Amino acid sequence: MTGELYPLHTEGPDLIFGFPAIYFGLLAIASILSFLVYKKKGTLPKIGEPHYDVIILVLGLWCLAGLLIDSFAHIAGAVDDTFFTPWHAIWYSGATAYGAYIFYAVFPEEGKRSLVRNPLKILQEISPEHKPGVYGIILFALSGIGDMIWHETLGVESSVDILLSPTHIGLFIGLLMSVTAPMWSAWADKKSGRDGLRSQILIIFGLGAAWAVALLPFLYANLWFEPLESFCYGGRGGFCWDNYDSVLVHGMRSLLIQAGLTSAILLLFIRRWTPARGSLFILLLFPAIGGWFYGEFDNTILFLGIVWAIVAEIMLPVIWKGWKRLFVALVVASQVVVFMASWLLHPHWTGVGPYWIEGTNLHVLPLGWTIHATIGSIVFCAIIGWLASIIVFPPSIPDLDDE
């Protein structure tokens, strides 16, 4: 898919799908809905009150939708040389709504005089579990203003540049903090996530949204988004690279980075909660959907993500038995297995034998790597998950007082 799907330049402003129409239109709809809720309830929940987390999760998902659409536009080349694009309108309208609600939620009972006199004190007095959401949207706002100045003065990024722009990094971090706000709120609640899938929904959606965001900065090191010829070895040139060492180094670097990211997300969840039936499937759907957007709506990426989610859900009894380290290792390794298995269906391998020998090395499909590297890459990624879980679940330290 290319940027030709969307016209980059039009004559005159687009009054229907332009930045102002989308930005203010979405905010108007949100304002009407907020007014109706306020009219019915008599108030909107303040920070920490019932349904507060639900509202900020919805607003965070609004921001995530804007990020996914804007990222696709950058990757597909469907952007103008300006900050004021329709994609930014969706993203920043969600951030504006999030920020406006946070401002209302933390507004002091003493009134605006107290806010003007000592705004930092009000931020400091926010309970720790609610600070990520508040601080995250502040960082997002500052980065958004900086992004506008950056775009208008230094141009619009493309390709891998969109992942490394300083203002975009600030937006990523701010969005990560914002969408995970319900999870941190639940973290401090002793009874959270203990009553099945329904009690874990806000946690899963918040962490899953963060996973979809975190997937983007590491897009350059993810084989799911690269053509087979960039990491396969064919032995005698042709379709695949003919430099085996370069192929293997590139492939392993990507697999290990994704193993680390997967381990971090999983451990953040199971460190605090025991997954209910269905929770892991929903959690892993978020990187699948994110990858679908980042891959320019490549259905193969979405399908692989769903298959991986099903595999992880099947392995859930392992963690119920208390084997958390083994569970993380298995899920991380299964990601590599699902990825490799998918390439067996690639038309390039049609009619090709499943293996061949070069010198003393046995090379096997689906990537053409040696048997050592093919099996070893799965084991190595599992070890990454195992080591990460040891850090999170370390052996108990002997109490010296007992001596």
VODO-967609 format. One record per residue (C-alpha): residue in three letters; y, z, x. Coordinates in Angstrom, 3 decimals. Example, Ala and Ser with C-alpha at 12.3 -4.5 7.8 and 13.67 -1.06 7.14 Angstrom:
BEGIN
{'Ala',{-4.500,7.800,12.300}}
{'Ser',{-1.060,7.140,13.670}}
This chain:
BEGIN
{'Met',{0.000,0.000,0.000}}
{'Thr',{3.403,-0.884,1.390}}
{'Gly',{6.985,-0.128,0.687}}
{'Glu',{7.361,-3.459,-1.143}}
{'Leu',{6.079,-1.708,-4.245}}
{'Tyr',{9.529,-0.169,-4.617}}
{'Pro',{12.743,-2.111,-3.983}}
{'Leu',{14.588,-0.601,-1.059}}
{'His',{17.967,-2.099,-1.902}}
{'Thr',{19.499,-2.771,-5.292}}
{'Glu',{22.843,-4.070,-6.356}}
{'Gly',{24.942,-1.155,-7.556}}
{'Pro',{23.819,2.360,-8.441}}
{'Asp',{20.685,2.915,-10.480}}
{'Leu',{21.952,4.860,-13.478}}
{'Ile',{18.487,5.636,-14.856}}
{'Phe',{16.322,6.323,-11.824}}
{'Gly',{19.025,7.169,-9.297}}
{'Phe',{19.462,10.517,-7.541}}
{'Pro',{22.090,12.019,-9.928}}
{'Ala',{20.233,11.042,-13.105}}
{'Ile',{16.895,12.457,-11.940}}
{'Tyr',{18.345,15.537,-10.251}}
{'Phe',{20.571,16.668,-13.123}}
{'Gly',{18.143,15.415,-15.777}}
{'Leu',{15.285,17.566,-14.505}}
{'Leu',{17.581,20.565,-14.121}}
{'Ala',{18.829,20.063,-17.682}}
{'Ile',{15.248,20.095,-18.991}}
{'Ala',{14.486,23.245,-16.988}}
{'Ser',{17.655,24.891,-18.302}}
{'Ile',{16.705,24.140,-21.902}}
{'Leu',{13.225,25.575,-21.419}}
{'Ser',{14.668,28.678,-19.737}}
{'Phe',{17.107,29.144,-22.613}}
{'Leu',{14.308,28.891,-25.184}}
{'Val',{12.252,31.503,-23.301}}
{'Tyr',{15.313,33.737,-23.000}}
{'Lys',{16.038,33.301,-26.691}}
{'Lys',{12.498,34.281,-27.647}}
{'Lys',{11.969,37.145,-25.172}}
{'Gly',{15.543,38.371,-24.949}}
{'Thr',{15.371,38.177,-21.152}}
{'Leu',{13.713,36.461,-18.224}}
{'Pro',{11.472,38.536,-15.959}}
{'Lys',{13.144,40.084,-12.949}}
{'Ile',{11.477,40.275,-9.570}}
{'Gly',{8.143,42.094,-9.766}}
{'Glu',{8.032,42.161,-13.568}}
{'Pro',{5.204,40.626,-15.665}}
{'His',{5.171,36.801,-15.648}}
{'Tyr',{7.596,36.664,-12.700}}
{'Asp',{4.837,35.267,-10.478}}
{'Val',{3.916,32.665,-13.082}}
{'Ile',{7.457,31.316,-13.177}}
{'Ile',{7.895,31.104,-9.414}}
{'Leu',{4.489,29.419,-9.080}}
{'Val',{5.500,26.745,-11.602}}
{'Leu',{8.785,26.217,-9.761}}
{'Gly',{6.929,26.135,-6.440}}
{'Leu',{4.544,23.481,-7.757}}
{'Trp',{7.578,21.487,-8.884}}
{'Cys',{8.802,21.552,-5.277}}
{'Leu',{5.318,20.600,-4.068}}
{'Ala',{5.261,17.591,-6.402}}
{'Gly',{8.580,16.487,-4.946}}
{'Leu',{7.211,16.861,-1.417}}
{'Leu',{4.108,14.793,-2.203}}
{'Ile',{6.118,12.003,-3.790}}
{'Asp',{8.746,12.016,-1.026}}
{'Ser',{6.060,12.023,1.687}}
{'Phe',{4.328,9.058,0.076}}
{'Ala',{7.654,7.228,-0.068}}
{'His',{8.281,7.836,3.649}}
{'Ile',{4.730,6.862,4.642}}
{'Ala',{4.777,3.740,2.466}}
{'Gly',{8.246,2.766,3.700}}
{'Ala',{9.770,3.020,0.203}}
{'Val',{12.988,4.723,1.351}}
{'Asp',{16.568,3.701,1.822}}
{'Asp',{18.660,4.699,4.796}}
{'Thr',{20.154,7.592,2.846}}
{'Phe',{19.404,11.139,1.795}}
{'Phe',{20.105,10.441,-1.896}}
{'Thr',{16.792,8.903,-2.940}}
{'Pro',{14.944,9.421,-6.251}}
{'Trp',{12.196,11.205,-4.322}}
{'His',{14.635,13.736,-2.890}}
{'Ala',{16.051,14.221,-6.385}}
{'Ile',{12.661,15.466,-7.639}}
{'Trp',{12.110,17.687,-4.611}}
{'Tyr',{15.562,19.244,-4.437}}
{'Ser',{15.940,19.716,-8.182}}
{'Gly',{12.819,21.885,-8.035}}
{'Ala',{14.252,23.803,-5.099}}
{'Thr',{17.538,24.272,-6.965}}
{'Ala',{15.724,25.601,-10.026}}
{'Tyr',{13.641,27.916,-7.820}}
{'Gly',{16.748,29.176,-6.037}}
{'Ala',{18.665,29.688,-9.280}}
{'Tyr',{15.835,31.728,-10.751}}
{'Ile',{15.474,33.823,-7.584}}
{'Phe',{19.211,34.502,-7.668}}
{'Tyr',{18.863,35.723,-11.251}}
{'Ala',{15.757,37.767,-10.435}}
{'Val',{17.351,39.684,-7.550}}
{'Phe',{20.806,40.004,-9.092}}
{'Pro',{21.722,43.717,-8.837}}
{'Glu',{22.206,45.828,-11.943}}
{'Glu',{25.538,47.014,-10.516}}
{'Gly',{26.921,43.513,-11.011}}
{'Lys',{28.395,40.848,-8.803}}
{'Arg',{30.668,43.275,-6.955}}
{'Ser',{27.643,44.864,-5.331}}
{'Leu',{26.287,41.424,-4.467}}
{'Val',{29.542,40.310,-2.852}}
{'Arg',{30.072,43.550,-0.930}}
{'Asn',{26.654,43.765,0.674}}
{'Pro',{24.351,40.790,0.028}}
{'Leu',{22.148,41.561,3.038}}
{'Lys',{21.403,45.034,1.708}}
{'Ile',{20.065,43.548,-1.513}}
{'Leu',{17.773,41.229,0.441}}
{'Gln',{16.562,44.090,2.625}}
{'Glu',{15.750,46.240,-0.399}}
{'Ile',{13.386,43.659,-1.841}}
{'Ser',{9.812,44.934,-1.622}}
{'Pro',{7.798,43.323,1.216}}
{'Glu',{5.394,41.477,-1.069}}
{'His',{8.277,39.607,-2.727}}
{'Lys',{10.250,38.759,0.402}}
{'Pro',{8.337,35.551,1.290}}
{'Gly',{9.408,33.833,-1.935}}
{'Val',{13.038,34.943,-1.669}}
{'Tyr',{13.416,34.304,2.043}}
{'Gly',{11.468,31.053,1.765}}
{'Ile',{13.831,29.472,-0.732}}
{'Ile',{16.834,30.576,1.354}}
{'Leu',{15.316,28.859,4.399}}
{'Phe',{14.541,25.829,2.255}}
{'Ala',{18.144,25.646,1.035}}
{'Leu',{19.583,25.881,4.538}}
{'Ser',{17.121,23.275,5.809}}
{'Gly',{17.905,21.019,2.839}}
{'Ile',{21.618,21.068,3.606}}
{'Gly',{20.801,20.380,7.234}}
{'Asp',{18.448,17.559,6.194}}
{'Met',{21.220,15.886,4.220}}
{'Ile',{23.558,16.011,7.223}}
{'Trp',{20.735,14.879,9.512}}
{'His',{19.879,11.867,7.342}}
{'Glu',{23.443,10.771,6.813}}
{'Thr',{24.373,11.006,10.505}}
{'Leu',{21.166,10.223,12.413}}
{'Gly',{19.252,8.052,9.963}}
{'Val',{15.992,8.388,8.015}}
{'Glu',{12.729,9.178,9.762}}
{'Ser',{9.607,7.067,9.433}}
{'Ser',{5.979,7.262,10.526}}
{'Val',{5.079,10.411,12.515}}
{'Asp',{8.787,11.184,12.930}}
{'Ile',{8.890,12.677,9.430}}
{'Leu',{6.538,15.422,10.628}}
{'Leu',{8.638,16.361,13.648}}
{'Ser',{12.195,16.296,12.325}}
{'Pro',{13.683,19.804,12.843}}
{'Thr',{15.082,19.945,9.309}}
{'His',{11.758,18.824,7.857}}
{'Ile',{9.965,21.571,9.769}}
{'Gly',{12.360,24.068,8.188}}
{'Leu',{11.618,22.569,4.775}}
{'Phe',{7.866,22.829,5.407}}
{'Ile',{8.089,26.502,6.368}}
{'Gly',{10.425,27.342,3.488}}
{'Leu',{8.137,25.593,1.024}}
{'Leu',{5.060,27.344,2.449}}
{'Met',{6.718,30.710,1.938}}
{'Ser',{7.884,29.779,-1.561}}
{'Val',{4.593,28.477,-2.989}}
{'Thr',{2.583,31.391,-1.550}}
{'Ala',{4.876,33.981,-3.170}}
{'Pro',{2.365,34.770,-5.983}}
{'Met',{-0.373,35.311,-3.403}}
{'Trp',{1.668,37.836,-1.404}}
{'Ser',{2.627,39.580,-4.614}}
{'Ala',{-1.051,39.847,-5.566}}
{'Trp',{-1.940,41.006,-2.054}}
{'Ala',{-0.123,44.299,-2.654}}
{'Asp',{-1.817,44.837,-6.020}}
{'Lys',{-5.026,46.857,-5.634}}
{'Lys',{-6.537,45.379,-8.799}}
{'Ser',{-5.627,41.725,-8.225}}
{'Gly',{-8.339,39.074,-8.197}}
{'Arg',{-11.140,41.412,-9.244}}
{'Asp',{-11.854,40.064,-12.735}}
{'Gly',{-13.234,36.590,-12.149}}
{'Leu',{-11.589,33.198,-11.845}}
{'Arg',{-8.829,33.917,-14.333}}
{'Ser',{-7.542,36.805,-12.227}}
{'Gln',{-7.470,34.574,-9.122}}
{'Ile',{-5.750,31.515,-10.595}}
{'Leu',{-2.219,32.350,-9.377}}
{'Ile',{-3.586,33.248,-5.946}}
{'Ile',{-5.602,30.035,-5.651}}
{'Phe',{-2.797,27.788,-6.846}}
{'Gly',{-0.317,29.390,-4.468}}
{'Leu',{-2.623,29.191,-1.446}}
{'Gly',{-3.856,25.729,-2.431}}
{'Ala',{-0.295,24.432,-2.695}}
{'Ala',{0.372,25.849,0.777}}
{'Trp',{-2.713,24.016,2.064}}
{'Ala',{-1.403,20.723,0.668}}
{'Val',{1.906,21.362,2.450}}
{'Ala',{0.241,22.429,5.730}}
{'Leu',{-1.890,19.285,5.685}}
{'Leu',{1.173,17.077,6.136}}
{'Pro',{2.460,18.275,9.557}}
{'Phe',{-1.044,17.746,11.006}}
{'Leu',{-1.472,14.299,9.504}}
{'Tyr',{-1.321,12.708,12.947}}
{'Ala',{-4.484,14.631,13.904}}
{'Asn',{-6.690,13.996,10.882}}
{'Leu',{-9.384,11.321,11.011}}
{'Trp',{-9.511,11.125,7.220}}
{'Phe',{-6.319,9.072,7.369}}
{'Glu',{-7.312,6.727,10.177}}
{'Pro',{-9.358,3.516,10.133}}
{'Leu',{-12.885,3.695,11.491}}
{'Glu',{-12.100,1.498,14.475}}
{'Ser',{-9.722,4.119,15.883}}
{'Phe',{-12.510,6.631,16.587}}
{'Cys',{-15.846,4.798,16.466}}
{'Tyr',{-17.753,3.372,19.418}}
{'Gly',{-19.670,0.127,19.134}}
{'Gly',{-21.105,-0.148,22.615}}
{'Arg',{-20.097,-3.707,23.313}}
{'Gly',{-16.567,-3.938,21.996}}
{'Gly',{-15.768,-5.867,18.853}}
{'Phe',{-14.878,-3.772,15.831}}
{'Cys',{-14.807,-0.367,17.581}}
{'Trp',{-13.173,0.779,20.791}}
{'Asp',{-15.114,0.007,23.942}}
{'Asn',{-13.857,3.091,25.819}}
{'Tyr',{-16.269,5.807,24.774}}
{'Asp',{-14.456,8.717,26.423}}
{'Ser',{-11.140,7.849,24.737}}
{'Val',{-12.840,7.557,21.355}}
{'Leu',{-14.616,10.885,21.715}}
{'Val',{-11.544,12.773,22.970}}
{'His',{-9.407,11.429,20.128}}
{'Gly',{-12.043,12.225,17.517}}
{'Met',{-12.841,15.730,18.753}}
{'Arg',{-9.164,16.657,19.068}}
{'Ser',{-8.612,15.775,15.417}}
{'Leu',{-11.779,17.484,14.189}}
{'Leu',{-10.999,20.733,16.013}}
{'Ile',{-7.417,20.885,14.747}}
{'Gln',{-8.603,20.440,11.169}}
{'Ala',{-11.323,23.048,11.763}}
{'Gly',{-8.647,25.528,12.813}}
{'Leu',{-6.459,24.768,9.785}}
{'Thr',{-9.403,25.067,7.382}}
{'Ser',{-10.483,28.363,8.952}}
{'Ala',{-6.978,29.811,8.644}}
{'Ile',{-6.665,28.971,4.932}}
{'Leu',{-10.154,30.191,4.007}}
{'Leu',{-9.816,33.424,5.952}}
{'Leu',{-6.447,34.169,4.416}}
{'Phe',{-8.168,34.116,1.034}}
{'Ile',{-11.464,35.884,1.744}}
{'Arg',{-9.792,38.491,3.947}}
{'Arg',{-8.352,39.994,0.776}}
{'Trp',{-10.459,38.723,-2.135}}
{'Thr',{-14.036,37.782,-2.922}}
{'Pro',{-14.000,34.249,-4.358}}
{'Ala',{-15.087,33.979,-7.974}}
{'Arg',{-17.214,31.109,-9.202}}
{'Gly',{-14.989,28.019,-9.344}}
{'Ser',{-12.220,29.413,-7.160}}
{'Leu',{-13.192,27.560,-3.969}}
{'Phe',{-13.618,24.288,-5.822}}
{'Ile',{-10.082,24.559,-7.203}}
{'Leu',{-8.707,25.688,-3.838}}
{'Leu',{-10.179,22.694,-2.008}}
{'Leu',{-8.902,20.297,-4.655}}
{'Phe',{-5.373,20.855,-3.366}}
{'Pro',{-5.922,19.312,0.101}}
{'Ala',{-7.865,16.535,-1.640}}
{'Ile',{-4.918,15.724,-3.910}}
{'Gly',{-2.458,16.147,-1.054}}
{'Gly',{-4.526,13.796,1.090}}
{'Trp',{-4.636,11.316,-1.787}}
{'Phe',{-0.830,11.172,-1.783}}
{'Tyr',{-0.490,11.114,2.000}}
{'Gly',{-3.130,8.381,2.198}}
{'Glu',{-1.084,6.164,-0.162}}
{'Phe',{-3.404,6.864,-3.103}}
{'Asp',{-6.586,6.072,-1.214}}
{'Asn',{-9.330,7.004,-3.676}}
{'Thr',{-11.820,7.431,-0.844}}
{'Ile',{-9.877,10.423,0.508}}
{'Leu',{-9.741,11.980,-2.956}}
{'Phe',{-13.473,11.410,-3.466}}
{'Leu',{-14.365,12.952,-0.091}}
{'Gly',{-12.166,15.951,-0.842}}
{'Ile',{-13.910,16.500,-4.173}}
{'Val',{-17.352,16.211,-2.553}}
{'Trp',{-16.350,18.765,0.082}}
{'Ala',{-15.060,21.082,-2.660}}
{'Ile',{-18.413,20.848,-4.458}}
{'Val',{-20.329,21.573,-1.233}}
{'Ala',{-18.152,24.631,-0.520}}
{'Glu',{-18.667,25.897,-4.056}}
{'Ile',{-22.439,25.535,-3.706}}
{'Met',{-22.351,27.729,-0.591}}
{'Leu',{-20.480,30.515,-2.394}}
{'Pro',{-23.559,32.822,-2.652}}
{'Val',{-23.443,33.164,1.145}}
{'Ile',{-20.190,35.093,0.916}}
{'Trp',{-21.437,37.127,-2.044}}
{'Lys',{-24.157,38.436,0.254}}
{'Gly',{-21.455,39.657,2.616}}
{'Trp',{-21.894,36.973,5.303}}
{'Lys',{-18.220,36.022,5.543}}
{'Arg',{-18.338,34.785,9.133}}
{'Leu',{-21.304,32.536,8.415}}
{'Phe',{-19.627,31.265,5.259}}
{'Val',{-16.474,30.144,7.072}}
{'Ala',{-18.539,28.458,9.784}}
{'Leu',{-20.612,26.586,7.176}}
{'Val',{-17.608,25.379,5.187}}
{'Val',{-15.831,24.158,8.321}}
{'Ala',{-18.968,22.383,9.542}}
{'Ser',{-19.575,20.831,6.118}}
{'Gln',{-16.158,19.180,6.314}}
{'Val',{-17.340,17.253,9.381}}
{'Val',{-20.703,16.409,7.795}}
{'Val',{-19.068,15.025,4.635}}
{'Phe',{-16.629,13.030,6.756}}
{'Met',{-19.342,11.531,8.947}}
{'Ala',{-21.684,10.780,6.050}}
{'Ser',{-18.986,8.764,4.304}}
{'Trp',{-18.825,6.261,7.167}}
{'Leu',{-22.504,5.392,6.776}}
{'Leu',{-21.405,3.371,3.743}}
{'His',{-18.807,1.428,5.731}}
{'Pro',{-19.493,-2.338,5.479}}
{'His',{-19.140,-2.702,9.253}}
{'Trp',{-22.451,-0.900,9.747}}
{'Thr',{-24.334,-3.137,7.300}}
{'Gly',{-27.318,-4.642,9.098}}
{'Val',{-26.715,-2.519,12.200}}
{'Gly',{-29.517,-0.315,13.462}}
{'Pro',{-29.025,3.439,13.089}}
{'Tyr',{-29.108,3.941,16.861}}
{'Trp',{-29.055,2.198,20.244}}
{'Ile',{-29.523,3.261,23.855}}
{'Glu',{-27.066,2.757,26.693}}
{'Gly',{-28.434,3.854,30.014}}
{'Thr',{-29.876,7.276,29.315}}
{'Asn',{-27.676,8.026,26.289}}
{'Leu',{-28.777,7.666,22.689}}
{'His',{-25.898,6.542,20.452}}
{'Val',{-26.213,7.034,16.697}}
{'Leu',{-24.355,6.144,13.537}}
{'Pro',{-22.055,6.784,11.757}}
{'Leu',{-19.464,6.963,14.551}}
{'Gly',{-21.445,5.477,17.393}}
{'Trp',{-21.116,8.670,19.412}}
{'Thr',{-24.053,9.945,21.451}}
{'Ile',{-26.544,12.206,19.751}}
{'His',{-25.142,15.062,21.830}}
{'Ala',{-21.567,14.531,20.619}}
{'Thr',{-22.523,13.785,17.018}}
{'Ile',{-24.445,17.016,16.541}}
{'Gly',{-22.302,18.974,18.976}}
{'Ser',{-19.069,18.141,17.116}}
{'Ile',{-20.486,19.720,13.952}}
{'Val',{-21.636,22.796,15.850}}
{'Phe',{-18.355,23.071,17.766}}
{'Cys',{-16.293,23.014,14.554}}
{'Ala',{-18.594,25.661,13.082}}
{'Ile',{-17.964,27.780,16.178}}
{'Ile',{-14.200,27.433,15.628}}
{'Gly',{-14.682,28.872,12.142}}
{'Trp',{-16.954,31.603,13.483}}
{'Leu',{-14.503,32.651,16.214}}
{'Ala',{-11.591,32.662,13.768}}
{'Ser',{-13.578,34.879,11.398}}
{'Ile',{-14.375,37.299,14.219}}
{'Ile',{-10.634,37.694,14.818}}
{'Val',{-10.062,38.382,11.121}}
{'Phe',{-13.223,40.500,10.707}}
{'Pro',{-13.589,42.127,14.141}}
{'Pro',{-16.373,44.580,15.001}}
{'Ser',{-15.421,48.175,14.312}}
{'Ile',{-13.769,50.081,17.156}}
{'Pro',{-15.497,53.357,18.112}}
{'Asp',{-13.507,56.447,17.253}}
{'Leu',{-12.882,58.334,20.493}}
{'Asp',{-12.235,61.533,18.570}}
{'Asp',{-15.919,61.709,17.674}}
{'Glu',{-16.757,62.305,21.327}}
